[in-house]
Structures are given as structure tokens and as C-alpha cells.
Amino acid sequence: MKDLFTKYRSFLLFMIVVFPSVLFAAGDSNLNPLGSVNNLWDLLKNIFTALIDLAIPVAILYLVYSGYLFVTAGGDEKQINTAKENFKWTVVGIAVLLGARALVDMLKATITGLNP
């Protein structure tokens, strides 16, 4: 267990110190991620926005990690394939994140357009 902690010590330090400062860098004193909501659509939009705002820094960390895997592979085909797979699925995840906001906006436009 101690070996596991020493292995991931810098990552844990980053997550504890830097990650929260990135989240609150805007200086907004309101810590409620959902904000004020008046209807269901505002609630859904605020939930997706909060999730995306949390997921984007994690996706960036995964991109950096896949780059680290490429650099430290040292010509080992197995590690290079692992880095390629990690990079591919990170890019797919980022595309899903960006598509989620567009999907919510399309659903809102479609459903509100059905009302006479």
C-alpha cells in the first residue's frame, strides 16, 4: 500500500492542490454548480454544464497521460499500443462531452417546438 502511495504521490498532490484551484479560478463565490433554475430545461442544462466543466480537466489529464505513455514507451510495441488506445478513447470521450451539450440543446428545441 505504501508503494502505491509513493507511486501516485505527485498525481494525488496535483488533484488535491491544483485541480480545485482550476475549478474555482473564475472567482465565482457561488459554490452551487446548478445555479438558479426556473424550469426543467434550465436544470438539465445546468447539470450537463456542471458535468462537462468537471470532465474537461479530467480529459486533459488523460491526454497528458497518453502523451506520457508515448514518451516513456521507449520503442516497446505493447506500451505504444496502450498509449494509442488510451489516446483514441480519450478523444472519443471528449467528442461525447462536446456532443452532450449539443444534444441537450437539440432536445430542448425539438420538445418545445412540439407545443402549439
N, CA, C and O atoms as a GROMACS GRO file, in nm:
protein
  464
    1MET      N    1   0.082  -0.120   0.000
    1MET     CA    2   0.000   0.000   0.000
    1MET      C    3   0.086   0.126   0.000
    1MET      O    4   0.056   0.222  -0.070
    2LYS      N    5   0.193   0.124   0.077
    2LYS     CA    6   0.281   0.239   0.081
    2LYS      C    7   0.348   0.260  -0.054
    2LYS      O    8   0.369   0.374  -0.096
    3ASP      N    9   0.383   0.152  -0.123
    3ASP     CA   10   0.443   0.163  -0.254
    3ASP      C   11   0.345   0.227  -0.353
    3ASP      O   12   0.386   0.305  -0.439
    4LEU      N   13   0.217   0.194  -0.341
    4LEU     CA   14   0.115   0.253  -0.427
    4LEU      C   15   0.105   0.403  -0.403
    4LEU      O   16   0.092   0.480  -0.498
    5PHE      N   17   0.112   0.445  -0.277
    5PHE     CA   18   0.106   0.587  -0.246
    5PHE      C   19   0.227   0.661  -0.300
    5PHE      O   20   0.212   0.769  -0.357
    6THR      N   21   0.343   0.605  -0.286
    6THR     CA   22   0.463   0.673  -0.335
    6THR      C   23   0.463   0.680  -0.488
    6THR      O   24   0.518   0.773  -0.546
    7LYS      N   25   0.402   0.582  -0.552
    7LYS     CA   26   0.397   0.580  -0.697
    7LYS      C   27   0.307   0.691  -0.750
    7LYS      O   28   0.338   0.753  -0.851
    8TYR      N   29   0.197   0.717  -0.682
    8TYR     CA   30   0.099   0.816  -0.728
    8TYR      C   31   0.098   0.942  -0.642
    8TYR      O   32  -0.001   1.016  -0.643
    9ARG      N   33   0.204   0.968  -0.569
    9ARG     CA   34   0.211   1.082  -0.480
    9ARG      C   35   0.196   1.214  -0.554
    9ARG      O   36   0.120   1.301  -0.511
   10SER      N   37   0.265   1.231  -0.665
   10SER     CA   38   0.257   1.359  -0.737
   10SER      C   39   0.119   1.378  -0.800
   10SER      O   40   0.068   1.490  -0.805
   11PHE      N   41   0.059   1.270  -0.847
   11PHE     CA   42  -0.076   1.280  -0.903
   11PHE      C   43  -0.176   1.319  -0.795
   11PHE      O   44  -0.262   1.404  -0.818
   12LEU      N   45  -0.166   1.258  -0.678
   12LEU     CA   46  -0.256   1.292  -0.569
   12LEU      C   47  -0.237   1.436  -0.524
   12LEU      O   48  -0.334   1.506  -0.495
   13LEU      N   49  -0.114   1.480  -0.519
   13LEU     CA   50  -0.085   1.618  -0.482
   13LEU      C   51  -0.147   1.714  -0.584
   13LEU      O   52  -0.205   1.816  -0.547
   14PHE      N   53  -0.135   1.680  -0.712
   14PHE     CA   54  -0.194   1.762  -0.817
   14PHE      C   55  -0.346   1.769  -0.801
   14PHE      O   56  -0.404   1.877  -0.810
   15MET      N   57  -0.410   1.656  -0.777
   15MET     CA   58  -0.555   1.651  -0.766
   15MET      C   59  -0.605   1.728  -0.643
   15MET      O   60  -0.713   1.786  -0.647
   16ILE      N   61  -0.527   1.728  -0.536
   16ILE     CA   62  -0.570   1.794  -0.413
   16ILE      C   63  -0.544   1.945  -0.419
   16ILE      O   64  -0.625   2.023  -0.369
   17VAL      N   65  -0.432   1.986  -0.478
   17VAL     CA   66  -0.394   2.126  -0.475
   17VAL      C   67  -0.437   2.201  -0.602
   17VAL      O   68  -0.500   2.306  -0.592
   18VAL      N   69  -0.403   2.150  -0.718
   18VAL     CA   70  -0.421   2.225  -0.841
   18VAL      C   71  -0.563   2.211  -0.897
   18VAL      O   72  -0.620   2.310  -0.942
   19PHE      N   73  -0.619   2.093  -0.895
   19PHE     CA   74  -0.749   2.069  -0.957
   19PHE      C   75  -0.859   2.158  -0.898
   19PHE      O   76  -0.936   2.216  -0.975
   20PRO      N   77  -0.872   2.170  -0.764
   20PRO     CA   78  -0.975   2.262  -0.712
   20PRO      C   79  -0.951   2.407  -0.748
   20PRO      O   80  -1.047   2.481  -0.768
   21SER      N   81  -0.826   2.449  -0.757
   21SER     CA   82  -0.800   2.587  -0.794
   21SER      C   83  -0.837   2.613  -0.939
   21SER      O   84  -0.874   2.726  -0.973
   22VAL      N   85  -0.828   2.513  -1.024
   22VAL     CA   86  -0.871   2.528  -1.163
   22VAL      C   87  -1.022   2.540  -1.169
   22VAL      O   88  -1.076   2.619  -1.248
   23LEU      N   89  -1.092   2.463  -1.087
   23LEU     CA   90  -1.238   2.466  -1.089
   23LEU      C   91  -1.292   2.600  -1.041
   23LEU      O   92  -1.392   2.648  -1.093
   24PHE      N   93  -1.227   2.660  -0.942
   24PHE     CA   94  -1.278   2.784  -0.885
   24PHE      C   95  -1.197   2.905  -0.932
   24PHE      O   96  -1.197   3.008  -0.865
   25ALA      N   97  -1.130   2.894  -1.046
   25ALA     CA   98  -1.046   3.002  -1.095
   25ALA      C   99  -1.128   3.121  -1.143
   25ALA      O  100  -1.076   3.233  -1.149
   26ALA      N  101  -1.252   3.099  -1.176
   26ALA     CA  102  -1.335   3.209  -1.226
   26ALA      C  103  -1.365   3.310  -1.116
   26ALA      O  104  -1.403   3.423  -1.146
   27GLY      N  105  -1.349   3.273  -0.991
   27GLY     CA  106  -1.372   3.364  -0.881
   27GLY      C  107  -1.519   3.377  -0.844
   27GLY      O  108  -1.556   3.470  -0.773
   28ASP      N  109  -1.601   3.287  -0.890
   28ASP     CA  110  -1.743   3.291  -0.858
   28ASP      C  111  -1.760   3.244  -0.714
   28ASP      O  112  -1.716   3.135  -0.679
   29SER      N  113  -1.824   3.326  -0.632
   29SER     CA  114  -1.840   3.290  -0.492
   29SER      C  115  -1.956   3.193  -0.470
   29SER      O  116  -1.970   3.138  -0.361
   30ASN      N  117  -2.039   3.171  -0.572
   30ASN     CA  118  -2.149   3.078  -0.562
   30ASN      C  119  -2.097   2.936  -0.585
   30ASN      O  120  -2.054   2.904  -0.696
   31LEU      N  121  -2.100   2.853  -0.484
   31LEU     CA  122  -2.047   2.717  -0.496
   31LEU      C  123  -2.152   2.617  -0.543
   31LEU      O  124  -2.121   2.499  -0.560
   32ASN      N  125  -2.275   2.661  -0.564
   32ASN     CA  126  -2.380   2.573  -0.614
   32ASN      C  127  -2.361   2.555  -0.764
   32ASN      O  128  -2.380   2.651  -0.840
   33PRO      N  129  -2.326   2.434  -0.810
   33PRO     CA  130  -2.300   2.416  -0.953
   33PRO      C  131  -2.426   2.422  -1.038
   33PRO      O  132  -2.417   2.440  -1.160
   34LEU      N  133  -2.545   2.407  -0.977
   34LEU     CA  134  -2.668   2.408  -1.054
   34LEU      C  135  -2.724   2.548  -1.071
   34LEU      O  136  -2.809   2.570  -1.158
   35GLY      N  137  -2.680   2.642  -0.992
   35GLY     CA  138  -2.727   2.779  -1.005
   35GLY      C  139  -2.875   2.791  -0.974
   35GLY      O  140  -2.933   2.708  -0.904
   36SER      N  141  -2.936   2.895  -1.028
   36SER     CA  142  -3.079   2.912  -1.007
   36SER      C  143  -3.153   2.853  -1.126
   36SER      O  144  -3.116   2.877  -1.241
   37VAL      N  145  -3.256   2.777  -1.099
   37VAL     CA  146  -3.332   2.712  -1.205
   37VAL      C  147  -3.479   2.753  -1.195
   37VAL      O  148  -3.535   2.765  -1.086
   38ASN      N  149  -3.539   2.774  -1.310
   38ASN     CA  150  -3.679   2.811  -1.316
   38ASN      C  151  -3.765   2.701  -1.375
   38ASN      O  152  -3.886   2.695  -1.351
   39ASN      N  153  -3.703   2.612  -1.454
   39ASN     CA  154  -3.779   2.505  -1.516
   39ASN      C  155  -3.689   2.383  -1.535
   39ASN      O  156  -3.570   2.386  -1.502
   40LEU      N  157  -3.747   2.278  -1.590
   40LEU     CA  158  -3.674   2.152  -1.608
   40LEU      C  159  -3.558   2.168  -1.705
   40LEU      O  160  -3.452   2.109  -1.684
   41TRP      N  161  -3.575   2.247  -1.809
   41TRP     CA  162  -3.469   2.263  -1.908
   41TRP      C  163  -3.348   2.335  -1.851
   41TRP      O  164  -3.234   2.300  -1.881
   42ASP      N  165  -3.374   2.435  -1.769
   42ASP     CA  166  -3.261   2.503  -1.704
   42ASP      C  167  -3.186   2.409  -1.611
   42ASP      O  168  -3.063   2.414  -1.603
   43LEU      N  169  -3.260   2.323  -1.541
   43LEU     CA  170  -3.197   2.225  -1.453
   43LEU      C  171  -3.112   2.127  -1.532
   43LEU      O  172  -2.998   2.100  -1.494
   44LEU      N  173  -3.166   2.073  -1.642
   44LEU     CA  174  -3.089   1.979  -1.725
   44LEU      C  175  -2.966   2.045  -1.784
   44LEU      O  176  -2.857   1.987  -1.786
   45LYS      N  177  -2.983   2.168  -1.833
   45LYS     CA  178  -2.868   2.239  -1.891
   45LYS      C  179  -2.761   2.266  -1.786
   45LYS      O  180  -2.642   2.250  -1.813
   46ASN      N  181  -2.801   2.306  -1.666
   46ASN     CA  182  -2.705   2.332  -1.559
   46ASN      C  183  -2.635   2.205  -1.513
   46ASN      O  184  -2.516   2.207  -1.482
   47ILE      N  185  -2.708   2.092  -1.509
   47ILE     CA  186  -2.645   1.965  -1.470
   47ILE      C  187  -2.542   1.925  -1.574
   47ILE      O  188  -2.429   1.890  -1.538
   48PHE      N  189  -2.578   1.930  -1.702
   48PHE     CA  190  -2.483   1.892  -1.806
   48PHE      C  191  -2.364   1.987  -1.811
   48PHE      O  192  -2.251   1.944  -1.833
   49THR      N  193  -2.388   2.115  -1.790
   49THR     CA  194  -2.278   2.211  -1.788
   49THR      C  195  -2.183   2.183  -1.672
   49THR      O  196  -2.061   2.190  -1.689
   50ALA      N  197  -2.238   2.152  -1.554
   50ALA     CA  198  -2.153   2.120  -1.439
   50ALA      C  199  -2.072   1.993  -1.464
   50ALA      O  200  -1.953   1.988  -1.432
   51LEU      N  201  -2.136   1.891  -1.522
   51LEU     CA  202  -2.064   1.767  -1.551
   51LEU      C  203  -1.954   1.788  -1.655
   51LEU      O  204  -1.844   1.734  -1.642
   52ILE      N  205  -1.984   1.866  -1.756
   52ILE     CA  206  -1.884   1.893  -1.860
   52ILE      C  207  -1.770   1.976  -1.802
   52ILE      O  208  -1.654   1.952  -1.834
   53ASP      N  209  -1.802   2.074  -1.718
   53ASP     CA  210  -1.697   2.156  -1.656
   53ASP      C  211  -1.606   2.073  -1.567
   53ASP      O  212  -1.488   2.106  -1.552
   54LEU      N  213  -1.658   1.968  -1.507
   54LEU     CA  214  -1.575   1.879  -1.427
   54LEU      C  215  -1.498   1.778  -1.513
   54LEU      O  216  -1.387   1.740  -1.478
   55ALA      N  217  -1.558   1.736  -1.624
   55ALA     CA  218  -1.497   1.632  -1.705
   55ALA      C  219  -1.388   1.683  -1.798
   55ALA      O  220  -1.297   1.608  -1.832
   56ILE      N  221  -1.393   1.808  -1.839
   56ILE     CA  222  -1.293   1.859  -1.932
   56ILE      C  223  -1.152   1.860  -1.872
   56ILE      O  224  -1.059   1.817  -1.940
   57PRO      N  225  -1.131   1.905  -1.747
   57PRO     CA  226  -0.995   1.894  -1.691
   57PRO      C  227  -0.947   1.749  -1.677
   57PRO      O  228  -0.829   1.721  -1.692
   58VAL      N  229  -1.039   1.660  -1.648
   58VAL     CA  230  -1.002   1.517  -1.638
   58VAL      C  231  -0.961   1.466  -1.776
   58VAL      O  232  -0.865   1.390  -1.787
   59ALA      N  233  -1.032   1.506  -1.880
   59ALA     CA  234  -0.997   1.464  -2.016
   59ALA      C  235  -0.860   1.519  -2.055
   59ALA      O  236  -0.782   1.450  -2.121
   60ILE      N  237  -0.831   1.642  -2.016
   60ILE     CA  238  -0.700   1.699  -2.046
   60ILE      C  239  -0.591   1.621  -1.974
   60ILE      O  240  -0.484   1.597  -2.030
   61LEU      N  241  -0.618   1.581  -1.850
   61LEU     CA  242  -0.520   1.499  -1.777
   61LEU      C  243  -0.496   1.366  -1.848
   61LEU      O  244  -0.383   1.318  -1.853
   62TYR      N  245  -0.602   1.306  -1.901
   62TYR     CA  246  -0.584   1.181  -1.975
   62TYR      C  247  -0.506   1.202  -2.104
   62TYR      O  248  -0.428   1.114  -2.142
   63LEU      N  249  -0.524   1.315  -2.170
   63LEU     CA  250  -0.443   1.344  -2.289
   63LEU      C  251  -0.296   1.356  -2.252
   63LEU      O  252  -0.208   1.305  -2.322
   64VAL      N  253  -0.269   1.425  -2.142
   64VAL     CA  254  -0.130   1.438  -2.096
   64VAL      C  255  -0.074   1.301  -2.059
   64VAL      O  256   0.042   1.271  -2.089
   65TYR      N  257  -0.156   1.218  -1.995
   65TYR     CA  258  -0.111   1.084  -1.956
   65TYR      C  259  -0.081   0.998  -2.078
   65TYR      O  260   0.017   0.923  -2.078
   66SER      N  261  -0.164   1.008  -2.182
   66SER     CA  262  -0.136   0.928  -2.302
   66SER      C  263  -0.008   0.977  -2.369
   66SER      O  264   0.068   0.896  -2.423
   67GLY      N  265   0.017   1.108  -2.367
   67GLY     CA  266   0.144   1.159  -2.418
   67GLY      C  267   0.262   1.108  -2.336
   67GLY      O  268   0.367   1.076  -2.390
   68TYR      N  269   0.243   1.102  -2.205
   68TYR     CA  270   0.346   1.047  -2.117
   68TYR      C  271   0.374   0.900  -2.151
   68TYR      O  272   0.489   0.857  -2.152
   69LEU      N  273   0.268   0.825  -2.180
   69LEU     CA  274   0.287   0.684  -2.218
   69LEU      C  275   0.364   0.672  -2.348
   69LEU      O  276   0.448   0.583  -2.362
   70PHE      N  277   0.336   0.761  -2.444
   70PHE     CA  278   0.411   0.759  -2.570
   70PHE      C  279   0.558   0.787  -2.547
   70PHE      O  280   0.645   0.720  -2.602
   71VAL      N  281   0.586   0.888  -2.464
   71VAL     CA  282   0.724   0.928  -2.442
   71VAL      C  283   0.803   0.821  -2.367
   71VAL      O  284   0.919   0.796  -2.398
   72THR      N  285   0.739   0.758  -2.270
   72THR     CA  286   0.810   0.660  -2.188
   72THR      C  287   0.806   0.519  -2.246
   72THR      O  288   0.857   0.426  -2.183
   73ALA      N  289   0.746   0.501  -2.362
   73ALA     CA  290   0.736   0.367  -2.420
   73ALA      C  291   0.874   0.312  -2.458
   73ALA      O  292   0.899   0.192  -2.444
   74GLY      N  293   0.960   0.396  -2.505
   74GLY     CA  294   1.095   0.353  -2.538
   74GLY      C  295   1.101   0.250  -2.649
   74GLY      O  296   1.192   0.168  -2.651
   75GLY      N  297   1.007   0.252  -2.741
   75GLY     CA  298   1.008   0.158  -2.852
   75GLY      C  299   0.936   0.028  -2.826
   75GLY      O  300   0.927  -0.056  -2.915
   76ASP      N  301   0.886   0.008  -2.705
   76ASP     CA  302   0.813  -0.114  -2.673
   76ASP      C  303   0.675  -0.110  -2.739
   76ASP      O  304   0.594  -0.022  -2.710
   77GLU      N  305   0.650  -0.204  -2.828
   77GLU     CA  306   0.525  -0.204  -2.906
   77GLU      C  307   0.401  -0.217  -2.817
   77GLU      O  308   0.298  -0.156  -2.846
   78LYS      N  309   0.411  -0.294  -2.710
   78LYS     CA  310   0.296  -0.312  -2.622
   78LYS      C  311   0.258  -0.180  -2.555
   78LYS      O  312   0.140  -0.146  -2.547
   79GLN      N  313   0.357  -0.106  -2.507
   79GLN     CA  314   0.330   0.022  -2.442
   79GLN      C  315   0.283   0.127  -2.543
   79GLN      O  316   0.200   0.211  -2.510
   80ILE      N  317   0.336   0.122  -2.664
   80ILE     CA  318   0.292   0.215  -2.767
   80ILE      C  319   0.146   0.188  -2.803
   80ILE      O  320   0.069   0.282  -2.822
   81ASN      N  321   0.108   0.061  -2.814
   81ASN     CA  322  -0.031   0.028  -2.843
   81ASN      C  323  -0.123   0.070  -2.728
   81ASN      O  324  -0.235   0.116  -2.752
   82THR      N  325  -0.076   0.054  -2.605
   82THR     CA  326  -0.154   0.100  -2.490
   82THR      C  327  -0.173   0.251  -2.496
   82THR      O  328  -0.282   0.301  -2.469
   83ALA      N  329  -0.068   0.324  -2.531
   83ALA     CA  330  -0.077   0.470  -2.542
   83ALA      C  331  -0.172   0.511  -2.654
   83ALA      O  332  -0.248   0.606  -2.640
   84LYS      N  333  -0.167   0.439  -2.766
   84LYS     CA  334  -0.257   0.470  -2.878
   84LYS      C  335  -0.403   0.446  -2.840
   84LYS      O  336  -0.490   0.527  -2.871
   85GLU      N  337  -0.429   0.335  -2.772
   85GLU     CA  338  -0.566   0.305  -2.728
   85GLU      C  339  -0.614   0.410  -2.628
   85GLU      O  340  -0.729   0.456  -2.635
   86ASN      N  341  -0.527   0.448  -2.535
   86ASN     CA  342  -0.562   0.550  -2.437
   86ASN      C  343  -0.594   0.682  -2.506
   86ASN      O  344  -0.692   0.747  -2.472
   87PHE      N  345  -0.513   0.720  -2.602
   87PHE     CA  346  -0.535   0.845  -2.674
   87PHE      C  347  -0.665   0.839  -2.754
   87PHE      O  348  -0.743   0.935  -2.755
   88LYS      N  349  -0.689   0.727  -2.822
   88LYS     CA  350  -0.810   0.712  -2.904
   88LYS      C  351  -0.935   0.726  -2.820
   88LYS      O  352  -1.027   0.800  -2.857
   89TRP      N  353  -0.940   0.656  -2.706
   89TRP     CA  354  -1.061   0.661  -2.623
   89TRP      C  355  -1.076   0.793  -2.550
   89TRP      O  356  -1.188   0.833  -2.517
   90THR      N  357  -0.966   0.862  -2.525
   90THR     CA  358  -0.976   0.996  -2.468
   90THR      C  359  -1.037   1.093  -2.568
   90THR      O  360  -1.121   1.175  -2.531
   91VAL      N  361  -0.997   1.084  -2.693
   91VAL     CA  362  -1.054   1.170  -2.796
   91VAL      C  363  -1.202   1.137  -2.815
   91VAL      O  364  -1.283   1.228  -2.834
   92VAL      N  365  -1.238   1.010  -2.811
   92VAL     CA  366  -1.380   0.970  -2.821
   92VAL      C  367  -1.458   1.028  -2.703
   92VAL      O  368  -1.569   1.078  -2.722
   93GLY      N  369  -1.402   1.023  -2.585
   93GLY     CA  370  -1.469   1.079  -2.467
   93GLY      C  371  -1.487   1.229  -2.477
   93GLY      O  372  -1.591   1.281  -2.437
   94ILE      N  373  -1.389   1.298  -2.531
   94ILE     CA  374  -1.401   1.443  -2.549
   94ILE      C  375  -1.510   1.474  -2.651
   94ILE      O  376  -1.586   1.570  -2.634
   95ALA      N  377  -1.518   1.394  -2.757
   95ALA     CA  378  -1.624   1.414  -2.857
   95ALA      C  379  -1.762   1.392  -2.795
   95ALA      O  380  -1.856   1.465  -2.826
   96VAL      N  381  -1.774   1.293  -2.708
   96VAL     CA  382  -1.901   1.268  -2.640
   96VAL      C  383  -1.936   1.385  -2.549
   96VAL      O  384  -2.051   1.426  -2.542
   97LEU      N  385  -1.836   1.438  -2.479
   97LEU     CA  386  -1.860   1.554  -2.393
   97LEU      C  387  -1.910   1.674  -2.471
   97LEU      O  388  -2.005   1.741  -2.430
   98LEU      N  389  -1.847   1.700  -2.584
   98LEU     CA  390  -1.889   1.814  -2.664
   98LEU      C  391  -2.025   1.790  -2.729
   98LEU      O  392  -2.102   1.884  -2.747
   99GLY      N  393  -2.053   1.666  -2.763
   99GLY     CA  394  -2.182   1.633  -2.823
   99GLY      C  395  -2.296   1.635  -2.723
   99GLY      O  396  -2.412   1.653  -2.762
  100ALA      N  397  -2.268   1.617  -2.596
  100ALA     CA  398  -2.374   1.613  -2.494
  100ALA      C  399  -2.445   1.747  -2.484
  100ALA      O  400  -2.567   1.752  -2.474
  101ARG      N  401  -2.369   1.853  -2.486
  101ARG     CA  402  -2.430   1.986  -2.477
  101ARG      C  403  -2.517   2.014  -2.600
  101ARG      O  404  -2.626   2.070  -2.589
  102ALA      N  405  -2.468   1.976  -2.717
  102ALA     CA  406  -2.546   1.997  -2.839
  102ALA      C  407  -2.672   1.912  -2.838
  102ALA      O  408  -2.777   1.955  -2.886
  103LEU      N  409  -2.662   1.792  -2.784
  103LEU     CA  410  -2.779   1.704  -2.777
  103LEU      C  411  -2.887   1.762  -2.687
  103LEU      O  412  -3.005   1.756  -2.721
  104VAL      N  413  -2.849   1.817  -2.574
  104VAL     CA  414  -2.947   1.878  -2.484
  104VAL      C  415  -3.015   1.996  -2.551
  104VAL      O  416  -3.136   2.013  -2.539
  105ASP      N  417  -2.938   2.078  -2.622
  105ASP     CA  418  -2.997   2.192  -2.692
  105ASP      C  419  -3.092   2.146  -2.803
  105ASP      O  420  -3.197   2.207  -2.823
  106MET      N  421  -3.057   2.040  -2.874
  106MET     CA  422  -3.145   1.988  -2.979
  106MET      C  423  -3.273   1.930  -2.920
  106MET      O  424  -3.381   1.951  -2.974
  107LEU      N  425  -3.261   1.857  -2.810
  107LEU     CA  426  -3.381   1.802  -2.745
  107LEU      C  427  -3.473   1.913  -2.696
  107LEU      O  428  -3.595   1.904  -2.711
  108LYS      N  429  -3.416   2.016  -2.639
  108LYS     CA  430  -3.497   2.128  -2.592
  108LYS      C  431  -3.569   2.195  -2.708
  108LYS      O  432  -3.688   2.225  -2.697
  109ALA      N  433  -3.500   2.218  -2.817
  109ALA     CA  434  -3.563   2.282  -2.933
  109ALA      C  435  -3.672   2.193  -2.992
  109ALA      O  436  -3.776   2.242  -3.035
  110THR      N  437  -3.648   2.063  -2.995
  110THR     CA  438  -3.748   1.971  -3.051
  110THR      C  439  -3.872   1.964  -2.964
  110THR      O  440  -3.983   1.974  -3.015
  111ILE      N  441  -3.854   1.948  -2.835
  111ILE     CA  442  -3.969   1.930  -2.746
  111ILE      C  443  -4.047   2.060  -2.730
  111ILE      O  444  -4.170   2.059  -2.729
  112THR      N  445  -3.977   2.172  -2.717
  112THR     CA  446  -4.051   2.298  -2.705
  112THR      C  447  -4.117   2.337  -2.838
  112THR      O  448  -4.215   2.410  -2.838
  113GLY      N  449  -4.063   2.288  -2.950
  113GLY     CA  450  -4.124   2.314  -3.080
  113GLY      C  451  -4.253   2.235  -3.100
  113GLY      O  452  -4.333   2.271  -3.187
  114LEU      N  453  -4.276   2.128  -3.022
  114LEU     CA  454  -4.397   2.048  -3.035
  114LEU      C  455  -4.516   2.114  -2.970
  114LEU      O  456  -4.630   2.083  -3.005
  115ASN      N  457  -4.494   2.204  -2.877
  115ASN     CA  458  -4.605   2.273  -2.809
  115ASN      C  459  -4.672   2.369  -2.906
  115ASN      O  460  -4.605   2.444  -2.978
  116PRO      N  461  -4.809   2.368  -2.909
  116PRO     CA  462  -4.878   2.459  -3.002
  116PRO      C  463  -4.874   2.603  -2.956
  116PRO      O  464  -4.927   2.691  -3.023
   0.00000   0.00000   0.00000
